[in-house]
Amino acid sequence: MGLGITAGDFTQILNNLKRTVSYSVMSKTIDPMTGDELLTYAAGVDRQVVFFIEENRYLFDKEGLLEVGDAYIQTPPSMGIKRYDKFTIGGQEYIIRNTTERYVNGVYMHDYGICYLTDKP
């Protein structure tokens, strides 16, 4: 018996709780002279995400967290968030340190990012 869950169900959550962030995608290259990793960021683009700070994480599956950050985002799978991407909201810049694909009843529902303020070590 199916529960009628579809990947589009996250759209309703996004519509109810969305915040606009300026999202910058990270690109990583290797310096040919030193072998060091070089991180560069594209210009920020406005994106709609579900954003909540650490004090409010209990609103969403706290027991599923493996790591505690300063803030968290939930995004549709089509956004393709990844580690080290950055976003700005309310004048504060965050970096994504961990991402997880979240499934509900076997359906890929959204991506979940654990974020830290960039001024922290």
Salt bridges, closest charged atoms under 4 A:
GLU37 OE2 - LYS28 NZ 3.62
GLU54 OE2 - ARG57 NH1 1.85
ASP61 OD2 - ARG102 NH2 2.27
ASP70 OD1 - LYS120 NZ 3.02
ASP85 OD1 - LYS82 NZ 3.28
GLU93 OE1 - LYS86 NZ 3.94
